[in-house]
């Protein structure tokens, strides 16, 4: 079972990736790559689900 610090690290890492992906989406939108935007938005949704799961794990500790 992961420790509290392991989960906190994963959350921080995921948040950084999320922020970077949001920036990438903005760039894709501004250059008209809408097909790639949809894929990136799905990745954001997956990250949000993982973040919720990690926060739940952290709350249970």
Chimera marker file (.cmm) of the C-alpha trace (Angstrom):
<marker_set name="trace">
<marker id="1" x="0.000" y="0.000" z="0.000" r="1" g="1" b="0" radius="0.5"/>
<marker id="2" x="1.410" y="3.404" z="-0.915" r="1" g="1" b="0" radius="0.5"/>
<marker id="3" x="2.424" y="5.758" z="1.853" r="1" g="1" b="0" radius="0.5"/>
<marker id="4" x="0.989" y="9.218" z="2.407" r="1" g="1" b="0" radius="0.5"/>
<marker id="5" x="4.104" y="10.827" z="0.930" r="1" g="1" b="0" radius="0.5"/>
<marker id="6" x="3.918" y="8.538" z="-2.131" r="1" g="1" b="0" radius="0.5"/>
<marker id="7" x="0.331" y="9.574" z="-2.790" r="1" g="1" b="0" radius="0.5"/>
<marker id="8" x="1.111" y="13.253" z="-2.224" r="1" g="1" b="0" radius="0.5"/>
<marker id="9" x="3.996" y="13.020" z="-4.688" r="1" g="1" b="0" radius="0.5"/>
<marker id="10" x="1.774" y="11.348" z="-7.289" r="1" g="1" b="0" radius="0.5"/>
<marker id="11" x="-0.827" y="14.105" z="-6.819" r="1" g="1" b="0" radius="0.5"/>
<marker id="12" x="1.772" y="16.851" z="-7.301" r="1" g="1" b="0" radius="0.5"/>
<marker id="13" x="3.169" y="15.137" z="-10.383" r="1" g="1" b="0" radius="0.5"/>
<marker id="14" x="-0.293" y="14.649" z="-11.867" r="1" g="1" b="0" radius="0.5"/>
<marker id="15" x="-1.187" y="18.298" z="-11.238" r="1" g="1" b="0" radius="0.5"/>
<marker id="16" x="1.970" y="19.429" z="-13.049" r="1" g="1" b="0" radius="0.5"/>
<marker id="17" x="1.154" y="17.175" z="-16.013" r="1" g="1" b="0" radius="0.5"/>
<marker id="18" x="-2.413" y="18.495" z="-15.997" r="1" g="1" b="0" radius="0.5"/>
<marker id="19" x="-1.265" y="22.117" z="-16.138" r="1" g="1" b="0" radius="0.5"/>
<marker id="20" x="1.161" y="21.350" z="-18.960" r="1" g="1" b="0" radius="0.5"/>
<marker id="21" x="-1.540" y="19.561" z="-20.931" r="1" g="1" b="0" radius="0.5"/>
<marker id="22" x="-3.916" y="22.501" z="-20.505" r="1" g="1" b="0" radius="0.5"/>
<marker id="23" x="-1.259" y="24.738" z="-22.058" r="1" g="1" b="0" radius="0.5"/>
<marker id="24" x="-0.808" y="22.287" z="-24.905" r="1" g="1" b="0" radius="0.5"/>
<marker id="25" x="-4.547" y="22.281" z="-25.537" r="1" g="1" b="0" radius="0.5"/>
<marker id="26" x="-4.594" y="26.069" z="-25.758" r="1" g="1" b="0" radius="0.5"/>
<marker id="27" x="-1.789" y="25.956" z="-28.321" r="1" g="1" b="0" radius="0.5"/>
<marker id="28" x="-3.565" y="23.252" z="-30.330" r="1" g="1" b="0" radius="0.5"/>
<marker id="29" x="-6.809" y="25.226" z="-30.312" r="1" g="1" b="0" radius="0.5"/>
<marker id="30" x="-5.101" y="28.375" z="-31.487" r="1" g="1" b="0" radius="0.5"/>
<marker id="31" x="-3.474" y="26.535" z="-34.399" r="1" g="1" b="0" radius="0.5"/>
<marker id="32" x="-6.661" y="24.735" z="-35.470" r="1" g="1" b="0" radius="0.5"/>
<marker id="33" x="-5.738" y="21.161" z="-34.524" r="1" g="1" b="0" radius="0.5"/>
<marker id="34" x="-9.197" y="20.322" z="-33.213" r="1" g="1" b="0" radius="0.5"/>
<marker id="35" x="-8.819" y="16.572" z="-33.735" r="1" g="1" b="0" radius="0.5"/>
<marker id="36" x="-5.873" y="16.529" z="-31.343" r="1" g="1" b="0" radius="0.5"/>
<marker id="37" x="-7.711" y="18.798" z="-28.897" r="1" g="1" b="0" radius="0.5"/>
<marker id="38" x="-10.405" y="16.165" z="-28.383" r="1" g="1" b="0" radius="0.5"/>
<marker id="39" x="-7.791" y="13.516" z="-27.585" r="1" g="1" b="0" radius="0.5"/>
<marker id="40" x="-6.004" y="15.850" z="-25.176" r="1" g="1" b="0" radius="0.5"/>
<marker id="41" x="-9.275" y="16.729" z="-23.461" r="1" g="1" b="0" radius="0.5"/>
<marker id="42" x="-9.928" y="13.024" z="-22.949" r="1" g="1" b="0" radius="0.5"/>
<marker id="43" x="-6.500" y="12.732" z="-21.339" r="1" g="1" b="0" radius="0.5"/>
<marker id="44" x="-7.472" y="15.611" z="-19.026" r="1" g="1" b="0" radius="0.5"/>
<marker id="45" x="-10.633" y="13.745" z="-18.039" r="1" g="1" b="0" radius="0.5"/>
<marker id="46" x="-8.569" y="10.639" z="-17.298" r="1" g="1" b="0" radius="0.5"/>
<marker id="47" x="-6.188" y="12.706" z="-15.184" r="1" g="1" b="0" radius="0.5"/>
<marker id="48" x="-9.111" y="14.189" z="-13.249" r="1" g="1" b="0" radius="0.5"/>
<marker id="49" x="-10.404" y="10.696" z="-12.490" r="1" g="1" b="0" radius="0.5"/>
<marker id="50" x="-6.965" y="9.565" z="-11.328" r="1" g="1" b="0" radius="0.5"/>
<marker id="51" x="-6.607" y="12.680" z="-9.190" r="1" g="1" b="0" radius="0.5"/>
<marker id="52" x="-9.964" y="11.996" z="-7.539" r="1" g="1" b="0" radius="0.5"/>
<marker id="53" x="-8.862" y="8.425" z="-6.862" r="1" g="1" b="0" radius="0.5"/>
<marker id="54" x="-5.581" y="9.579" z="-5.311" r="1" g="1" b="0" radius="0.5"/>
<marker id="55" x="-7.339" y="12.174" z="-3.143" r="1" g="1" b="0" radius="0.5"/>
<marker id="56" x="-9.718" y="9.483" z="-1.934" r="1" g="1" b="0" radius="0.5"/>
<marker id="57" x="-6.777" y="7.227" z="-1.051" r="1" g="1" b="0" radius="0.5"/>
<marker id="58" x="-5.125" y="10.097" z="0.790" r="1" g="1" b="0" radius="0.5"/>
<marker id="59" x="-8.287" y="10.823" z="2.771" r="1" g="1" b="0" radius="0.5"/>
<marker id="60" x="-8.513" y="7.166" z="3.803" r="1" g="1" b="0" radius="0.5"/>
<marker id="61" x="-5.061" y="7.179" z="5.388" r="1" g="1" b="0" radius="0.5"/>
<link id1="1" id2="2" r="1" g="1" b="0" radius="0.2"/>
<link id1="2" id2="3" r="1" g="1" b="0" radius="0.2"/>
<link id1="3" id2="4" r="1" g="1" b="0" radius="0.2"/>
<link id1="4" id2="5" r="1" g="1" b="0" radius="0.2"/>
<link id1="5" id2="6" r="1" g="1" b="0" radius="0.2"/>
<link id1="6" id2="7" r="1" g="1" b="0" radius="0.2"/>
<link id1="7" id2="8" r="1" g="1" b="0" radius="0.2"/>
<link id1="8" id2="9" r="1" g="1" b="0" radius="0.2"/>
<link id1="9" id2="10" r="1" g="1" b="0" radius="0.2"/>
<link id1="10" id2="11" r="1" g="1" b="0" radius="0.2"/>
<link id1="11" id2="12" r="1" g="1" b="0" radius="0.2"/>
<link id1="12" id2="13" r="1" g="1" b="0" radius="0.2"/>
<link id1="13" id2="14" r="1" g="1" b="0" radius="0.2"/>
<link id1="14" id2="15" r="1" g="1" b="0" radius="0.2"/>
<link id1="15" id2="16" r="1" g="1" b="0" radius="0.2"/>
<link id1="16" id2="17" r="1" g="1" b="0" radius="0.2"/>
<link id1="17" id2="18" r="1" g="1" b="0" radius="0.2"/>
<link id1="18" id2="19" r="1" g="1" b="0" radius="0.2"/>
<link id1="19" id2="20" r="1" g="1" b="0" radius="0.2"/>
<link id1="20" id2="21" r="1" g="1" b="0" radius="0.2"/>
<link id1="21" id2="22" r="1" g="1" b="0" radius="0.2"/>
<link id1="22" id2="23" r="1" g="1" b="0" radius="0.2"/>
<link id1="23" id2="24" r="1" g="1" b="0" radius="0.2"/>
<link id1="24" id2="25" r="1" g="1" b="0" radius="0.2"/>
<link id1="25" id2="26" r="1" g="1" b="0" radius="0.2"/>
<link id1="26" id2="27" r="1" g="1" b="0" radius="0.2"/>
<link id1="27" id2="28" r="1" g="1" b="0" radius="0.2"/>
<link id1="28" id2="29" r="1" g="1" b="0" radius="0.2"/>
<link id1="29" id2="30" r="1" g="1" b="0" radius="0.2"/>
<link id1="30" id2="31" r="1" g="1" b="0" radius="0.2"/>
<link id1="31" id2="32" r="1" g="1" b="0" radius="0.2"/>
<link id1="32" id2="33" r="1" g="1" b="0" radius="0.2"/>
<link id1="33" id2="34" r="1" g="1" b="0" radius="0.2"/>
<link id1="34" id2="35" r="1" g="1" b="0" radius="0.2"/>
<link id1="35" id2="36" r="1" g="1" b="0" radius="0.2"/>
<link id1="36" id2="37" r="1" g="1" b="0" radius="0.2"/>
<link id1="37" id2="38" r="1" g="1" b="0" radius="0.2"/>
<link id1="38" id2="39" r="1" g="1" b="0" radius="0.2"/>
<link id1="39" id2="40" r="1" g="1" b="0" radius="0.2"/>
<link id1="40" id2="41" r="1" g="1" b="0" radius="0.2"/>
<link id1="41" id2="42" r="1" g="1" b="0" radius="0.2"/>
<link id1="42" id2="43" r="1" g="1" b="0" radius="0.2"/>
<link id1="43" id2="44" r="1" g="1" b="0" radius="0.2"/>
<link id1="44" id2="45" r="1" g="1" b="0" radius="0.2"/>
<link id1="45" id2="46" r="1" g="1" b="0" radius="0.2"/>
<link id1="46" id2="47" r="1" g="1" b="0" radius="0.2"/>
<link id1="47" id2="48" r="1" g="1" b="0" radius="0.2"/>
<link id1="48" id2="49" r="1" g="1" b="0" radius="0.2"/>
<link id1="49" id2="50" r="1" g="1" b="0" radius="0.2"/>
<link id1="50" id2="51" r="1" g="1" b="0" radius="0.2"/>
<link id1="51" id2="52" r="1" g="1" b="0" radius="0.2"/>
<link id1="52" id2="53" r="1" g="1" b="0" radius="0.2"/>
<link id1="53" id2="54" r="1" g="1" b="0" radius="0.2"/>
<link id1="54" id2="55" r="1" g="1" b="0" radius="0.2"/>
<link id1="55" id2="56" r="1" g="1" b="0" radius="0.2"/>
<link id1="56" id2="57" r="1" g="1" b="0" radius="0.2"/>
<link id1="57" id2="58" r="1" g="1" b="0" radius="0.2"/>
<link id1="58" id2="59" r="1" g="1" b="0" radius="0.2"/>
<link id1="59" id2="60" r="1" g="1" b="0" radius="0.2"/>
<link id1="60" id2="61" r="1" g="1" b="0" radius="0.2"/>
</marker_set>
